[in-house]
Amino acid sequence: MKKIGFTWLQDTLNIKGFRLTHESYIGTTEKTELSSTNTIVRTFKSKYDVKSESPMSHLEFALKYDDLDLAFIKEVFSIVEYQTIEDYINESPNRKYTRIIGFLYELTVGKSIEVKVTTTNYEDVLDSAKYFTGSVTKISKWKVNDNLLGSKDYCPVIRKTTELCELLDWDIKEAIENLKHEYSPDIFKRASYFLYKKESKSSSEIEKEDPPQDRLDKFIALLEDAGQKPFEQSLSEEELVRVQNTIVDPRYADKGFRNFQNYVGQTMRDYSQKIHYVCPPPQFVRSLMQGLVDLNKKNKSTDTIIKATMVSFGYVYIHPFEDGNGRIHRFLIHDILVRDGIVSNSTILPVSAQILAHIDEYDATLEMLSRSIERKVKYDINDSAELTVHNAIEIEGLYRYPDLTNHTVFLAKAIQSTVTKDVPEELLFLQCYDVLKRDIQKIVDMPDNKIDRMILFLHQNKGKLANRKRNHYYELSDQEIDEMEQAYNQVFIKK
């Protein structure tokens, strides 16, 4: 089979480090297969073959049939001579794909192309049948509709896979409203308190941290205040510094976005560093963060989960602080959900609990970008564990133009599981708790704190009062305790 499109460009231009999600070939039989690495492999008949073996012809084919990869396209532009690109465009300046190529060149490279486009018909840059799109900005020079999700500083691509479209069809808001009809307002209010605690605790556990109670309480206070500030303010340096200072040990509070190279790694037995993720070089941090802010301009009507993915995962990949980035990343998910009215500011979906329950899948999702960078980055690390990147320009596009399709799938699943599992479990527990409390009070009219502790002890030991806890209730008879255990079984076990 003959390679074509991005597959041809990758091989011919010797482009390293990219894992294509779609490979195209010319063969005798038209077919589409899924490889062992989940890459779509499509074979076209000879009538689809390009007329010339020029990189630009293969790029045009790729824009028609392959999955859009802006970082890969930026790499192609950096290898192919400027004159070759300009000549290709000016040969047929009114054709749809030459105009799109010209627009993408200026977007990703930042260099202008001299051209005169005379057509009056505007073409969409993204096919809305294949990709999630942002609001349209008309680019008069190229006569194209810029419907990308972001800007030159940060522009994720999210493909409309069957799985993702099905997940996004699920109505989160309706599911939450149904729960509110099923349970009393009092139980819902009490559940929210425990869910805030659960989110705070789970978010810390993901980072393998055990912060003191006062910092957990401060994080809860942040969650309760989510979604109340304008989008641009919530992602401003000043506001994010305030958030970071609130949730980290005061000794590691930053005064601004980092101006140094950082990375995510671990110290090995021989004290060497195993690098898991090389963060964006410091010269890219501010423009990347501005790219996050600019998302709001193009995505006011974009699906909430897509917005939450772009902002939260974009943020954690930028890693603008020395510490606290992971917790802020998960805080931003909640901030977007509240901002879009999916949940009220008095309710929280403890998404971190689902992330913790599927931590391997979460890590694998984050590694989709880190592995691409690992394959391309060139760096040194000194004895003080300070890392220096030597090819910042070569890897810049990977940070600016990530494919977040799988990230969106992961987040959509986590949110759906939170609404259908975690929240109902907490509501049901509180409902059962109230019933059991009344039943125990009928057996023995004890003080509230005695009843609450009895329920806790029974819950910890699957409905039996442990022998070591018996001395807490020396005043009760064995029969009374047996009746309380039976009451627990009736209320909780049979549920």
Secondary structure, 3 states (H helix, E strand, C coil): CEEECHHHHHHHCCCCCCCCCEEEEECCCCEEEECCCCCEEEEECHHHCCCCCCHHHHHHHHHHHCCCCHHHHHHHHHHCCHHHHHHHHHHCCCCHHHHHHHHHHHHHHCCCCCCCCCCCCCEECCCCCCECCCCCEEECCCCEEECCCCCCCCCCECECCHHHHHHHHCCHHHHHHHHHHHCCHHHHHHHHHHHHHHHHHHHHHHCCCCCCHHHHHHHHHHHHCCCCCCHHHHCCHHHHHHHHHHHCCHHHCCCCCCCCCCEEEEECCCCCEEEEEECCCHHHHHHHHHHHHHHHHHCCCCCHHHHHHHHHHHHHHHCCCCCCHHHHHHHHHHHHHHHCCCCCCCCCCCHHHHHHHCHHHHHHHHHHHHHHHHHHCCEEECCCCCEEECCHHHHHHHHHCCECHHHHHHHHHHHHHHHHHHHHHHHHHHHHHHHHHHHHHHHCCCCHHHHHHHHHHHHHCCCCCCHHHHHHHCCCCHHHHHHHHHHHHHHHHCC
